[in-house]
């Protein structure tokens, strides 16, 4: 979540900056969305 740092970013950018593969980032973001920690803005864009 620190990678988002208050900004909305595309999942490709999040994965690159975090150093993880897209599938791992996608799973983590989905779980965080269920907990209300992040928001999916569509088209691969996520934010806090």
BELKAQUI-V94875 format. One record per residue. N is the residue number from 1. RES is the residue in one small letter. PSI is psi in radians with two decimals (999 if undefined). OMEGA is omega in whole degrees, -180 to 180 (* if undefined). Layout:
n: (N:N)
res: (RES:RES)
psi: (PSI:PSI)
omega: (OMEGA:OMEGA)
This chain:
n: (1:2:3:4:5:6:7:8:9:10:11:12:13:14:15:16:17:18:19:20:21:22:23:24:25:26:27:28:29:30:31:32:33:34:35:36:37:38:39:40:41:42:43:44:45:46:47:48)
res: (x:x:x:x:x:x:x:x:x:x:x:x:x:x:x:x:x:x:x:x:x:x:x:x:x:x:x:x:x:x:x:x:x:x:x:x:x:x:x:x:x:x:x:x:x:x:x:x)
psi: (-0.45:-0.51:-0.61:-0.65:0.80:0.13:2.75:2.36:2.70:2.58:-0.57:-0.71:-0.75:-0.82:-0.77:-0.82:-0.56:-0.35:0.47:2.82:2.68:-0.74:-0.67:-0.73:-0.75:-0.79:-0.77:-0.75:-0.69:-0.75:-0.71:-0.57:-0.73:-0.52:-0.02:0.32:-0.49:2.91:2.38:2.01:0.04:2.83:0.53:0.14:2.27:2.67:3.09:999)
omega: (179:179:180:174:177:-179:171:-179:175:-177:177:180:179:-179:-179:-178:-180:-180:180:176:-178:-176:178:180:179:179:-180:180:179:178:179:177:178:179:178:-177:179:180:175:-179:180:180:177:-178:-179:178:179:*)
